[in-house]
């Protein structure tokens, strides 16, 4: 049967399919019907942005260029010490005890003295240069 013009809409050609079905929709359009929403949802689920590089956490001792110093009293005479670091009294430690850790600038010498408590008598002294982010313990055995 040949196509004929529509009576309701002049100029529009109407095809009649006598005893048969109209042509099926192309396969790709059916696939797109399901693929498009999946693609859209997966893009939204991922935020639609590109990946971000992980944040590098830098230790505070590295950014501040510091180290830790602990002082230990291992006195054989049962003496108690006043601890001075850089000329400043920082603590008093009894036999068998520790003081600190103290956070100090790394890479420079720090004069450390352990004096018999309430005297000017120096039991032990040292000037350690601490490496960045290190932990060091000085022990006095006076």
DSSP file (Angstrom, degrees, kcal/mol; ACC not computed):
  #  RESIDUE AA STRUCTURE BP1 BP2  ACC     N-H-->O    O-->H-N    N-H-->O    O-->H-N    TCO  KAPPA ALPHA  PHI   PSI    X-CA   Y-CA   Z-CA
    1    1 A X              0   0    0      0, 0.0     2,-0.2     0, 0.0    15,-0.1   0.000 360.0 360.0 360.0 135.7    0.0    0.0    0.0
    2    2 A X        -     0   0    0      1,-0.1    14,-0.1    13,-0.1     2,-0.0  -0.531 360.0 -97.8 -85.0 149.2    1.4    3.4   -1.0
    3    3 A X        -     0   0    0     -2,-0.2     2,-0.3    12,-0.1    12,-0.2  -0.339  43.4-163.6 -63.3 148.0    1.6    6.2    1.5
    4    4 A X  E     -A   14   0A   0     10,-1.8    10,-2.7    -3,-0.1     2,-0.1  -0.927  23.7 -95.7-133.9 159.9   -1.3    8.7    1.3
    5    5 A X  E     -A   13   0A   0     -2,-0.3     8,-0.2     8,-0.2     2,-0.2  -0.447  43.2-109.2 -74.4 144.1   -1.9   12.3    2.6
    6    6 A X        -     0   0    0      6,-2.8     6,-0.2     3,-0.5     5,-0.2  -0.507  15.3-150.8 -74.0 140.3   -3.7   12.7    5.9
    7    7 A X  S    S+     0   0    0     -2,-0.2     3,-0.3     1,-0.1    -1,-0.1   0.811  97.8  46.4 -80.7 -30.6   -7.2   14.1    5.7
    8    8 A X  S    S+     0   0    0      1,-0.3     2,-0.5     4,-0.1    -1,-0.1   0.863 123.3  32.3 -77.9 -35.5   -7.0   15.8    9.1
    9    9 A X  S >  S-     0   0    0      3,-0.2     3,-1.8     0, 0.0    -3,-0.5  -0.853  84.1-146.8-125.1  94.8   -3.5   17.3    8.5
   10   10 A X  T 3  S+     0   0    0     -2,-0.5    -3,-0.1    -3,-0.3     3,-0.1  -0.313  83.5  27.1 -62.7 142.7   -2.9   18.2    4.9
   11   11 A X  T 3  S+     0   0    0      1,-0.3     2,-0.5    -5,-0.2    -1,-0.2   0.286  94.1 112.2  90.3  -8.6    0.6   17.8    3.7
   12   12 A X    <   -     0   0    0     -3,-1.8    -6,-2.8    -6,-0.2     2,-0.4  -0.856  61.4-140.8-100.1 128.3    1.4   15.1    6.3
   13   13 A X  E     -A    5   0A   0     -2,-0.5     2,-0.4    -8,-0.2    -8,-0.2  -0.735  15.8-162.1 -89.9 132.0    2.0   11.7    4.8
   14   14 A X  E     -A    4   0A   0    -10,-2.7   -10,-1.8    -2,-0.4     2,-0.5  -0.943   3.3-154.8-116.2 133.2    0.6    8.7    6.8
   15   15 A X        -     0   0    0     -2,-0.4     2,-0.5   -12,-0.2   -12,-0.1  -0.904   7.2-151.9-106.6 137.0    1.7    5.1    6.3
   16   16 A X        -     0   0    0     -2,-0.5     2,-0.8   -14,-0.1    -2,-0.0  -0.901   2.4-153.2-108.3 135.1   -0.6    2.3    7.2
   17   17 A X    >   -     0   0    0     -2,-0.5     2,-0.7     3,-0.1     3,-0.6  -0.832  14.8-160.0-110.2  94.5    0.7   -1.0    8.3
   18   18 A X  T 3  S-     0   0    0     -2,-0.8     3,-0.1     1,-0.2    -2,-0.0  -0.637  71.7 -16.5 -81.2 114.9   -1.8   -3.5    7.3
   19   19 A X  T 3  S+     0   0    0     -2,-0.7     2,-0.3     1,-0.2    -1,-0.2   0.571 121.9  82.9  71.9   8.6   -1.5   -6.7    9.3
   20   20 A X  S <  S-     0   0    0     -3,-0.6    -1,-0.2     0, 0.0     2,-0.2  -0.952  78.5-106.5-139.9 163.3    2.0   -6.0   10.4
   21   21 A X        -     0   0    0     -2,-0.3     3,-0.1     1,-0.1    -3,-0.1  -0.503  40.0 -99.8 -86.1 153.9    3.7   -4.0   13.2
   22   22 A X        -     0   0    0     -2,-0.2    -1,-0.1     1,-0.1    -6,-0.0  -0.303  60.7 -73.6 -64.5 160.1    5.5   -0.8   12.7
   23   23 A X        -     0   0    0      1,-0.1    -1,-0.1     3,-0.0     3,-0.1  -0.250  57.3-108.1 -57.4 141.7    9.3   -1.1   12.5
   24   24 A X        -     0   0    0      1,-0.1    -1,-0.1    -3,-0.1     3,-0.1  -0.321  37.3 -96.0 -69.5 153.1   10.9   -1.8   15.9
   25   25 A X        -     0   0    0      1,-0.1    -1,-0.1     2,-0.1     5,-0.1  -0.410  53.9 -90.3 -65.4 145.6   12.9    1.0   17.7
   26   26 A X    >>  -     0   0    0      1,-0.1     4,-1.0    -3,-0.1     3,-0.8  -0.239  32.8-120.2 -57.9 149.0   16.6    0.7   17.0
   27   27 A X  H 3> S+     0   0    0      1,-0.2     4,-2.1     2,-0.2     3,-0.5   0.865 109.4  60.6 -60.7 -39.8   18.5   -1.5   19.5
   28   28 A X  H 3> S+     0   0    0      1,-0.2     4,-2.3     2,-0.2    -1,-0.2   0.823  99.5  55.8 -62.3 -30.5   20.8    1.3   20.6
   29   29 A X  H <> S+     0   0    0     -3,-0.8     4,-1.4     2,-0.2    -1,-0.2   0.859 107.4  49.0 -71.9 -33.3   17.9    3.5   21.8
   30   30 A X  H  X S+     0   0    0     -4,-1.0     4,-0.9    -3,-0.5    -2,-0.2   0.913 112.5  48.0 -68.4 -41.4   16.7    0.7   24.1
   31   31 A X  H >X S+     0   0    0     -4,-2.1     4,-2.8     1,-0.2     3,-0.7   0.901 110.0  52.4 -64.3 -40.2   20.2    0.3   25.5
   32   32 A X  H 3X S+     0   0    0     -4,-2.3     4,-2.2     1,-0.2     5,-0.3   0.828  97.9  66.8 -64.7 -31.3   20.5    4.1   26.0
   33   33 A X  H 3< S+     0   0    0     -4,-1.4     4,-0.4     1,-0.2    -1,-0.2   0.861 116.2  26.2 -57.8 -36.2   17.2    4.0   27.9
   34   34 A X  H <X S+     0   0    0     -4,-0.9     4,-1.3    -3,-0.7    -2,-0.2   0.797 121.0  53.9 -95.8 -35.1   19.0    2.0   30.6
   35   35 A X  H  X S+     0   0    0     -4,-2.8     4,-2.7     1,-0.2     5,-0.2   0.882 101.1  58.4 -70.9 -40.2   22.6    3.1   30.2
   36   36 A X  H  X S+     0   0    0     -4,-2.2     4,-2.5     1,-0.2    -1,-0.2   0.926 107.0  45.3 -60.7 -48.8   22.0    6.8   30.4
   37   37 A X  H  > S+     0   0    0     -4,-0.4     4,-2.7    -5,-0.3    -1,-0.2   0.891 113.8  50.9 -63.2 -36.6   20.4    6.8   33.9
   38   38 A X  H  X S+     0   0    0     -4,-1.3     4,-2.4     2,-0.2    -2,-0.2   0.927 111.6  47.4 -64.5 -44.1   23.1    4.5   35.2
   39   39 A X  H  X S+     0   0    0     -4,-2.7     4,-1.8     2,-0.2    -2,-0.2   0.907 113.0  48.9 -62.4 -43.0   25.8    6.8   33.8
   40   40 A X  H  X S+     0   0    0     -4,-2.5     4,-2.2    -5,-0.2    -2,-0.2   0.925 112.5  47.3 -63.7 -46.2   24.1    9.8   35.3
   41   41 A X  H  X S+     0   0    0     -4,-2.7     4,-2.6     1,-0.2    -2,-0.2   0.888 110.7  51.2 -64.8 -40.1   23.7    8.2   38.7
   42   42 A X  H  X S+     0   0    0     -4,-2.4     4,-1.5     2,-0.2     6,-0.2   0.874 110.1  50.0 -67.3 -35.1   27.3    7.0   38.8
   43   43 A X  H  <>S+     0   0    0     -4,-1.8     5,-0.9    -5,-0.2     4,-0.3   0.918 113.3  45.8 -66.5 -43.2   28.6   10.5   37.9
   44   44 A X  H ><5S+     0   0    0     -4,-2.2     3,-1.2     1,-0.2    -2,-0.2   0.886 109.9  54.7 -66.7 -38.3   26.5   12.0   40.7
   45   45 A X  H 3<5S+     0   0    0     -4,-2.6    -1,-0.2     1,-0.3    -2,-0.2   0.839 107.9  49.6 -64.6 -33.0   27.6    9.4   43.2
   46   46 A X  T ><5S-     0   0    0     -4,-1.5     3,-0.7    -5,-0.2    -1,-0.3   0.472 116.0-114.8 -85.1  -1.2   31.2   10.2   42.5
   47   47 A X  T < 5 -     0   0    0     -3,-1.2    -3,-0.2    -4,-0.3    -2,-0.1   0.300  40.0-103.8  85.8 -11.5   30.6   13.9   43.0
   48   48 A X  T 3 <S+     0   0    0     -5,-0.9     2,-0.3    -6,-0.2    -1,-0.2   0.610  88.3 112.3  70.8  10.3   31.5   14.5   39.4
   49   49 A X  S <  S-     0   0    0     -3,-0.7    -1,-0.2    -6,-0.1     2,-0.1  -0.740  72.0-101.0-114.3 165.3   34.9   15.9   40.3
   50   50 A X        -     0   0    0     -2,-0.3    -1,-0.1     1,-0.1     0, 0.0  -0.427  52.3 -83.0 -80.2 158.8   38.4   14.6   39.7
   51   51 A X        -     0   0    0     -2,-0.1     2,-0.4     1,-0.1    -1,-0.1  -0.214  41.0-134.0 -62.8 150.6   40.3   12.8   42.4
   52   52 A X        -     0   0    0     -3,-0.1     3,-0.1     1,-0.0    -1,-0.1  -0.871  21.8-111.0-107.8 138.5   42.2   14.9   45.0
   53   53 A X        -     0   0    0     -2,-0.4     3,-0.1     1,-0.1    -1,-0.0  -0.364  44.1 -97.4 -64.3 144.7   45.7   14.1   46.1
   54   54 A X        -     0   0    0      1,-0.1     2,-0.4    -2,-0.0    -1,-0.1  -0.298  39.2-107.6 -64.6 149.1   46.0   12.8   49.7
   55   55 A X        -     0   0    0     -3,-0.1     2,-0.5     1,-0.0    -1,-0.1  -0.644  28.1-136.9 -79.2 128.4   47.0   15.4   52.3
   56   56 A X        -     0   0    0     -2,-0.4     2,-0.7    -3,-0.1    -1,-0.0  -0.760  12.6-147.0 -87.6 124.4   50.5   14.9   53.6
   57   57 A X        -     0   0    0     -2,-0.5     2,-0.5     0, 0.0    -2,-0.0  -0.835  10.7-159.7 -95.9 117.7   50.7   15.2   57.3
   58   58 A X        -     0   0    0     -2,-0.7     5,-0.1     1,-0.0    -2,-0.0  -0.839  24.6-113.3 -97.8 128.1   54.0   16.8   58.4
   59   59 A X    >>  -     0   0    0     -2,-0.5     4,-1.8     1,-0.1     3,-1.0  -0.267  20.0-124.5 -59.9 145.3   55.0   16.1   62.1
   60   60 A X  H 3> S+     0   0    0      1,-0.3     4,-2.8     2,-0.2     5,-0.2   0.865 110.5  60.1 -59.2 -37.4   55.0   19.3   64.2
   61   61 A X  H 3>>S+     0   0    0      1,-0.2     5,-2.0     2,-0.2     4,-0.6   0.811 106.4  48.7 -62.5 -27.4   58.7   18.6   65.2
   62   62 A X  H <45S+     0   0    0     -3,-1.0    -1,-0.2     3,-0.2    -2,-0.2   0.910 114.0  42.9 -77.8 -43.2   59.6   18.9   61.5
   63   63 A X  H  <5S+     0   0    0     -4,-1.8    -2,-0.2     1,-0.2    -3,-0.1   0.832 123.8  38.1 -71.8 -30.3   57.7   22.1   60.9
   64   64 A X  H  <5S-     0   0    0     -4,-2.8    -1,-0.2    -5,-0.2    -2,-0.2   0.494 104.4-129.2 -96.7  -4.6   58.9   23.7   64.2
   65   65 A X  T  <5 +     0   0    0     -4,-0.6    41,-2.5    -5,-0.2     2,-0.2   0.965  58.0 142.2  54.2  59.6   62.5   22.1   63.9
   66   66 A X  E   < -B  105   0B   0     -5,-2.0    67,-3.3    39,-0.3     2,-0.3  -0.743  35.3-164.7-125.1 171.6   62.4   20.7   67.5
   67   67 A X  E     -B  104   0B   0     37,-2.3    37,-2.5    -2,-0.2     2,-0.4  -0.914  24.1-111.2-146.7 170.5   63.5   17.7   69.4
   68   68 A X  E     -Bc 103 135B   0     66,-3.0    68,-2.3    -2,-0.3     2,-0.4  -0.903  23.9-169.9-113.0 136.8   62.7   16.1   72.8
   69   69 A X  E     -Bc 102 136B   0     33,-2.3    33,-3.2    -2,-0.4    32,-0.5  -0.994   1.8-173.7-127.4 128.8   65.1   15.9   75.8
   70   70 A X  E     - c   0 137B   0     66,-2.7    68,-2.6    -2,-0.4     2,-0.4  -0.949  11.2-150.3-118.7 141.7   64.5   13.9   79.0
   71   71 A X  E     -Bc  99 138B   0     28,-2.7    28,-2.8    -2,-0.4     2,-0.4  -0.923   9.8-161.8-114.8 138.7   66.7   14.0   82.1
   72   72 A X  E     -Bc  98 139B   0     66,-3.0    68,-2.7    -2,-0.4     2,-0.7  -0.947  12.3-144.5-124.0 139.1   67.1   11.0   84.4
   73   73 A X  E     + c   0 140B   0     24,-2.5    23,-2.6    -2,-0.4    24,-0.2  -0.899  28.3 160.2-104.3 108.5   68.5   10.9   88.0
   74   74 A X        +     0   0    0     66,-3.0    -1,-0.1    -2,-0.7    21,-0.1  -0.263  20.9 171.5-116.7  42.6   70.5    7.7   88.6
   75   75 A X    >   -     0   0    0      4,-0.3     3,-0.5     1,-0.2    67,-0.1  -0.301  28.1-161.5 -61.6 129.0   72.3    9.1   91.6
   76   76 A X  T 3  S+     0   0    0     65,-0.3    -1,-0.2     1,-0.2    66,-0.1   0.650  93.5  52.6 -80.9 -16.3   74.4    6.5   93.6
   77   77 A X  T 3  S-     0   0    0      2,-0.0    -1,-0.2     0, 0.0    -2,-0.1   0.269 115.5-111.8-103.3  10.1   74.4    8.9   96.6
   78   78 A X    <   +     0   0    0     -3,-0.5     2,-0.2     1,-0.2    17,-0.1   0.836  61.4 163.3  64.8  34.6   70.7    9.4   96.7
   79   79 A X        -     0   0    0     15,-0.1     2,-0.4    37,-0.0    -4,-0.3  -0.563  34.4-137.9 -87.6 149.1   71.0   13.0   95.7
   80   80 A X        -     0   0    0     -2,-0.2    37,-2.4    14,-0.1     2,-0.4  -0.875  23.2-150.1-103.0 138.9   68.2   15.2   94.4
   81   81 A X  E     -DE  93 116C   0     12,-2.5    12,-2.8    -2,-0.4     2,-0.5  -0.866  15.4-144.4-116.3 143.2   69.0   17.5   91.4
   82   82 A X  E     -DE  92 115C   0     33,-3.1    33,-2.8    -2,-0.4     2,-0.5  -0.903  29.0-143.2 -92.5 130.8   67.8   20.8   90.1
   83   83 A X  E     -DE  91 114C   0      8,-3.4     7,-3.3    -2,-0.5     8,-1.2  -0.861  16.4-170.9-103.1 125.5   67.9   20.7   86.3
   84   84 A X  E     -DE  89 113C   0     29,-2.9    29,-2.6    -2,-0.5     2,-0.5  -0.966   2.4-172.9-115.3 128.9   68.9   23.8   84.4
   85   85 A X  E >  S-DE  88 112C   0      3,-2.5     3,-1.6    -2,-0.5    27,-0.2  -0.989  78.8  -8.6-121.8 125.8   68.5   23.9   80.6
   86   86 A X  T 3  S-     0   0    0     25,-3.0    -1,-0.2    -2,-0.5    26,-0.1   0.851 132.0 -56.4  54.9  36.5   70.0   26.9   78.7
   87   87 A X  T 3  S+     0   0    0     24,-0.5     2,-0.5     1,-0.2    -1,-0.3   0.490 115.2 113.7  79.8   3.3   70.6   28.5   82.2
   88   88 A X  E <  S-D   85   0C   0     -3,-1.6    -3,-2.5     0, 0.0     2,-0.4  -0.929  71.6-121.2-113.7 128.4   66.9   28.2   83.3
   89   89 A X  E     +D   84   0C   0     -2,-0.5    -5,-0.3    -5,-0.2     3,-0.1  -0.532  38.6 168.2 -67.5 121.3   65.8   26.0   86.2
   90   90 A X  E     -     0   0C   0     -7,-3.3     2,-0.3    -2,-0.4    -1,-0.2   0.681  53.6 -16.1-109.6 -24.4   63.3   23.6   84.6
   91   91 A X  E     -D   83   0C   0     -8,-1.2    -8,-3.4     8,-0.1     2,-0.4  -0.990  47.7-125.0-169.3 166.0   62.7   20.9   87.1
   92   92 A X  E     -D   82   0C   0     -2,-0.3     2,-0.4   -10,-0.2   -10,-0.2  -0.999  29.3-165.2-122.6 130.3   63.8   19.1   90.3
   93   93 A X  E     -D   81   0C   0    -12,-2.8   -12,-2.5    -2,-0.4     2,-0.2  -0.962   7.7-148.8-124.6 133.6   64.3   15.3   90.1
   94   94 A X    >   -     0   0    0     -2,-0.4     3,-2.1   -14,-0.2   -21,-0.3  -0.478  47.7 -67.6 -88.4 163.5   64.6   12.8   92.9
   95   95 A X  T 3  S+     0   0    0      1,-0.3   -21,-0.2    -2,-0.2    -1,-0.2  -0.241 122.7  15.6 -55.4 135.3   66.7    9.6   92.6
   96   96 A X  T 3  S+     0   0    0    -23,-2.6    -1,-0.3     1,-0.3     2,-0.2   0.423 106.4 110.1  82.5   0.0   65.2    7.1   90.2
   97   97 A X    <   -     0   0    0     -3,-2.1   -24,-2.5   -24,-0.2     2,-0.3  -0.611  55.8-140.4-106.4 166.1   62.9    9.7   88.6
   98   98 A X  E     -B   72   0B   0    -26,-0.2     2,-0.4    -2,-0.2   -26,-0.2  -0.869   4.0-150.7-120.1 155.5   62.9   11.5   85.2
   99   99 A X  E     -B   71   0B   0    -28,-2.8   -28,-2.7    -2,-0.3     2,-0.2  -0.992  46.4 -34.8-124.2 136.8   62.1   15.0   84.1
  100  100 A X  E     -     0   0B   0     -2,-0.4   -30,-0.2     1,-0.3     2,-0.1  -0.695  28.1-125.9 112.5-166.8   60.6   15.9   80.8
  101  101 A X  E     -     0   0B   0    -32,-0.5     2,-0.4    -2,-0.2    -1,-0.3   0.353  49.0-168.1 -76.0 145.8   60.4   15.4   78.0
  102  102 A X  E     -B   69   0B   0    -33,-3.2   -33,-2.3    -3,-0.2     2,-0.6  -0.877  18.0-131.7-103.1 135.6   61.3   19.0   77.2
  103  103 A X  E     +B   68   0B   0     -2,-0.4     2,-0.3   -35,-0.2   -35,-0.2  -0.797  36.0 172.1 -90.6 122.3   60.8   20.4   73.7
  104  104 A X  E     -B   67   0B   0    -37,-2.5   -37,-2.3    -2,-0.6     2,-0.1  -0.876  40.0 -88.2-128.7 158.7   64.0   22.2   72.5
  105  105 A X  E >   -B   66   0B   0     -2,-0.3     3,-0.5   -39,-0.2    25,-0.4  -0.440  47.4-128.4 -64.4 137.1   65.2   23.7   69.3
  106  106 A X  T 3  S+     0   0    0    -41,-2.5    25,-0.2     1,-0.2     3,-0.1  -0.546  81.0  30.5 -87.0 153.5   67.0   21.2   67.1
  107  107 A X  T 3  S+     0   0    0     23,-3.1     2,-0.3     1,-0.2    -1,-0.2   0.458  98.8  89.2  84.9   1.5   70.5   21.6   65.6
  108  108 A X  S <  S-     0   0    0     -3,-0.5    22,-0.7    22,-0.2    -1,-0.2  -0.945  81.3-100.3-130.0 154.5   71.9   23.9   68.3
  109  109 A X  E     - F   0 129C   0     -2,-0.3     2,-0.5    20,-0.2    20,-0.2  -0.474  30.2-163.8 -73.1 139.2   73.8   23.3   71.6
  110  110 A X  E     - F   0 128C   0     18,-1.6    18,-0.6    -2,-0.2     2,-0.3  -0.949  17.1-135.4-124.2 108.2   71.8   23.4   74.8
  111  111 A X  E     - F   0 127C   0     -2,-0.5   -25,-3.0    16,-0.2   -24,-0.5  -0.481  27.0-171.6 -63.5 125.5   73.8   23.7   78.0
  112  112 A X  E     -EF  85 126C   0     14,-3.5    14,-2.2    -2,-0.3     2,-0.4  -0.984   5.6-178.6-123.6 129.3   72.3   21.3   80.5
  113  113 A X  E     -EF  84 125C   0    -29,-2.6   -29,-2.9    -2,-0.4     2,-0.6  -0.986  18.4-158.7-128.6 139.5   73.3   21.1   84.2
  114  114 A X  E     -EF  83 124C   0     10,-2.8     9,-2.9    -2,-0.4    10,-1.6  -0.974  24.2-174.1-111.5 114.4   72.2   18.9   87.0
  115  115 A X  E     -EF  82 122C   0    -33,-2.8   -33,-3.1    -2,-0.6     7,-0.2  -0.816  36.1 -97.9-109.3 147.6   73.0   20.7   90.3
  116  116 A X  E >   -E   81   0C   0      5,-2.3     3,-1.7    -2,-0.3     5,-0.3  -0.471  65.2 -86.2 -59.0 132.2   72.6   19.4   93.8
  117  117 A X  T 3  S+     0   0    0    -37,-2.4    -1,-0.1     1,-0.3     3,-0.1  -0.102 108.0   3.0 -51.8 133.5   69.3   20.8   94.9
  118  118 A X  T 3  S+     0   0    0      1,-0.2    -1,-0.3    -3,-0.1     2,-0.3   0.703 117.1  89.0  62.2  26.2   69.5   24.4   96.4
  119  119 A X  S <  S-     0   0    0     -3,-1.7    -1,-0.2     2,-0.1   -37,-0.1  -0.814  79.0-126.0-133.7 178.1   73.2   24.6   95.8
  120  120 A X        +     0   0    0     -2,-0.3     2,-0.5    -3,-0.1    -3,-0.1   0.265  69.5 123.9-105.3   8.1   75.5   25.8   93.0
  121  121 A X        -     0   0    0     -5,-0.3    -5,-2.3    -4,-0.1     2,-0.6  -0.585  57.3-141.6 -74.9 119.0   77.4   22.4   93.0
  122  122 A X  E     +F  115   0C   0     -2,-0.5    -7,-0.3    -7,-0.2     3,-0.1  -0.720  23.0 177.6 -85.6 120.1   77.2   20.9   89.5
  123  123 A X  E    S-     0   0C   0     -9,-2.9     2,-0.3    -2,-0.6    -8,-0.2   0.864  71.3  -0.6 -85.7 -42.2   76.8   17.1   89.6
  124  124 A X  E     -F  114   0C   0    -10,-1.6   -10,-2.8    16,-0.1    -1,-0.3  -0.990  64.1-176.3-147.0 149.0   76.6   16.6   85.8
  125  125 A X  E     +F  113   0C   0     -2,-0.3     2,-0.3   -12,-0.2   -12,-0.2  -0.994   8.2 160.4-147.7 154.7   76.8   18.9   82.7
  126  126 A X  E     -F  112   0C   0    -14,-2.2   -14,-3.5    -2,-0.3     2,-0.1  -0.972  29.4-146.7-162.8 159.6   76.4   18.5   79.0
  127  127 A X  E     -F  111   0C   0     -2,-0.3   -16,-0.2   -16,-0.2     2,-0.0  -0.586  30.1-173.5-133.3  72.3   75.7   20.5   75.9
  128  128 A X  E     -F  110   0C   0    -18,-0.6   -18,-1.6    -2,-0.1     2,-0.6  -0.341  19.8-146.9 -70.6 147.4   73.8   18.2   73.5
  129  129 A X  E     -F  109   0C   0    -20,-0.2     2,-0.3   -22,-0.1   -20,-0.2  -0.961  24.5-148.2-109.6 110.5   73.0   19.2   69.9
  130  130 A X        -     0   0    0    -22,-0.7   -23,-3.1    -2,-0.6   -22,-0.2  -0.611   6.3-128.8 -87.7 135.7   69.7   17.4   69.2
  131  131 A X    >   -     0   0    0     -2,-0.3     3,-2.2   -25,-0.2    -1,-0.1  -0.523  44.1 -82.2 -77.6 148.8   68.7   16.2   65.8
  132  132 A X  T 3  S+     0   0    0      1,-0.3   -65,-0.2    -2,-0.2    -1,-0.1  -0.238 113.1   2.6 -53.6 133.2   65.3   17.3   64.4
  133  133 A X  T 3  S+     0   0    0    -67,-3.3    -1,-0.3   -72,-0.3   -66,-0.2   0.565 101.3 136.1  64.8  13.1   62.5   15.1   65.7
  134  134 A X    <   -     0   0    0     -3,-2.2   -66,-3.0   -68,-0.2     2,-0.4  -0.435  47.0-144.8 -86.4 164.3   64.8   13.1   67.9
  135  135 A X  E     +c   68   0B   0    -68,-0.2     2,-0.4    -2,-0.1   -66,-0.2  -0.997  22.8 177.7-127.5 124.8   64.3   12.0   71.5
  136  136 A X  E     -c   69   0B   0    -68,-2.3   -66,-2.7    -2,-0.4     2,-0.4  -0.962  16.3-154.5-131.3 146.6   67.3   11.9   73.8
  137  137 A X  E     -c   70   0B   0     -2,-0.4     2,-0.5   -68,-0.2   -66,-0.2  -0.985   4.2-160.7-121.8 128.5   67.8   11.0   77.5
  138  138 A X  E     -c   71   0B   0    -68,-2.6   -66,-3.0    -2,-0.4     2,-0.5  -0.918  11.1-159.5-104.6 132.3   70.6   12.4   79.6
  139  139 A X  E     -c   72   0B   0     -2,-0.5     2,-0.5   -68,-0.2   -66,-0.2  -0.952   5.2-154.6-117.7 129.4   71.3   10.4   82.8
  140  140 A X  E     +c   73   0B   0    -68,-2.7   -66,-3.0    -2,-0.5   -16,-0.1  -0.904  12.2 179.2-102.9 126.5   73.2   11.9   85.8
  141  141 A X              0   0    0     -2,-0.5   -65,-0.3   -68,-0.2    -1,-0.1  -0.139 360.0 360.0-116.0  35.5   74.9    9.3   88.0
  142  142 A X              0   0    0    -67,-0.1   -67,-0.1   -66,-0.1    -1,-0.1   0.474 360.0 360.0 -62.6 360.0   76.6   11.6   90.6
